[in-house]
Amino acid sequence: MDIEDLFNETLALEESKDEPLVIPEFGPCSGEGGEQSSSQASGGAGACCSTKSLSCSTLCDCETKAKPVLIPQKSTEIAKKSMCFKCKVKPPSFTNKQDKVCKECFLDILIHKFKSSLRQNLKIWKDDLNLICISGGSNSMALLNLLYISLFANQSTRKMFFRVHILYIDECAAVYGVDEDVRKRNIDFIVETCQRYNFTYTIVPLESVFDIDIEKLPGLDMRVADEAAAQLIGEERKRDEIEHSTPVGMEEVANRVIEVTDVQGKREAIRGIMETLPTASNFREDLILYFKRWIIVDFALKYNFKKILFGTTGHKVATNLLAQLAKGRGASIAHEISYIDDKNFNGRITFMNPMREFLHKEIALYNFLNKVDIIHQKPLAQLLNPHTTSPSFASADLLIESFFDKLQDKFNVNTVPTVVKLTNKLQKSINMPTTPYPFCPLCMGVRDQVNNLLEMGSTIKRIQLNEDGSFAGVQAIERPEEWLEGAETVGRALCFGCKRMVISSYTVEKRQRFLGLLPKIVMQNCERLNAAEATASLGGVGASSV
């Protein structure tokens, strides 16, 4: 057979693929003057006539047989499409984005994506020491379960061999005002969960933020290291990558619930500083988040944790992208919503988001299938504004989050993944200040300058009227310092977003109370920042950031 005959034979086979097949056993007889059946032609089983010349008689049982059944070749392809897109064997149980997937494959996909994120994006390898921060919500508890499966579960995929320690910050009583029984129940839940997963844990109250002191731990100074110090820190990081960091003094806090002195007084201080801020905003939620971040940093530096993992999901990344822009914190977005954020403290600690590409639906299904329990807590905005007519309880974060949830569920399943991929293109080093203290002492974000008075708000300070009620004139704000009347010194050290937080305390008395109740660590960094910039301005090296 030459090449041309082989080519023609291949074409004939391809043309016959879509033709229906006739099952031979059920082929009819030819009858008089008719063509023979496929059974007679092949001479196989099912032939009812003895010779090709004879026709069927009326007594032949061929008349009782079924008609030919046509089975197209493409039916098997349709059957495969109705199965799980990954294994092609089991019927689908869920629809993840645009793919129909069964339960087993869905769990395998999420576990594989989580492990890949740890290895490729976070560079977490064997024997690495990681601090896992949880709040008891669905995202952080899913993170805890994924870590357990990656380390201990008997899965078909290979295990990982890094070390973890769980940190839970108790904020129930100070922020949400729950009674002592609910607080103890939440703490017992966290303890039982960590013991079931065989993880060590530490529970720290939010009131401990007032005990953080830069004199006790000099590493909390936010000053940018000079060339010699930066070289030492770089050598320390390289040594940790090779030898892996070891916890220091962990026997003091391992598997313990930390107690603080004068807890009631510090709890009242937190409530007092929250009362100076308006309820119809995110300032209170943001302030509590910054307090928790300082507790995490203090714990990590004190006990030598280099990597800190959060349960931030794709919906949270997309929400923060718009919310931080609306709050005037756009200079820090690229750092805070990326996989790795190591801008603070000269890179000695790193904030990480391993679940950055997970969706709310994936987390909910994962927790449901694995029976993961969570702590149910209403948002603070809902507790503060239960009867408001504003959408999403007057919370910008909740409003933007619901916006993305509706787009993801009802419009396009690729909305949030597209936004998350877009954030990967943001540049981190753009517009970084060159001052000795380029970061805000309160939120640890980038300190950006005020380029225009209108950025802060309306420049009208007060409207003057005559005795008869007629318009007399307008007293306008001429300098940025006037926005921070009563808080000029500390306000100069803050970033734009935190300046807006101080300004939201509309009266001078509230602003002074706000500053008077701030934790000691924030005020210490503000004083050092102002002193360093005053020295630099006197020496002609640089100017202060207002």
Salt bridges, closest charged atoms under 4 A:
GLU104 OE1 - LYS90 NZ 3.55
ASP128 OD1 - HIS244 ND1 2.72
ASP128 OD2 - LYS307 NZ 2.96
ASP170 OD2 - ARG183 NE 2.57
GLU171 OE2 - LYS292 NZ 3.12
GLU180 OE2 - ARG183 NH1 2.76
GLU207 OE2 - ARG267 NE 2.91
ASP211 OD1 - LYS266 NZ 2.45
ASP213 OD2 - LYS520 NZ 3.77
GLU215 OE2 - ARG528 NH2 3.62
ASP221 OD2 - ARG528 NH1 2.97
GLU236 OE2 - LYS306 NZ 2.75
ASP240 OD2 - LYS306 NZ 3.70
GLU268 OE2 - ARG271 NH1 3.30
ASP286 OD2 - LYS327 NZ 3.18
ASP298 OD2 - LYS302 NZ 3.63
GLU336 OE2 - ARG293 NH1 3.76
ASP341 OD2 - LYS343 NZ 3.04
ASP342 OD2 - ARG237 NH2 3.91
GLU362 OE1 - LYS113 NZ 3.24
ASP397 OD1 - LYS327 NZ 3.15
GLU401 OE2 - HIS360 NE2 3.84
ASP405 OD1 - HIS315 ND1 2.84
ASP405 OD1 - HIS360 ND1 3.52
GLU481 OE1 - ARG479 NH1 3.28
GLU485 OE1 - LYS461 NZ 3.85
GLU533 OE2 - ARG447 NH1 2.85
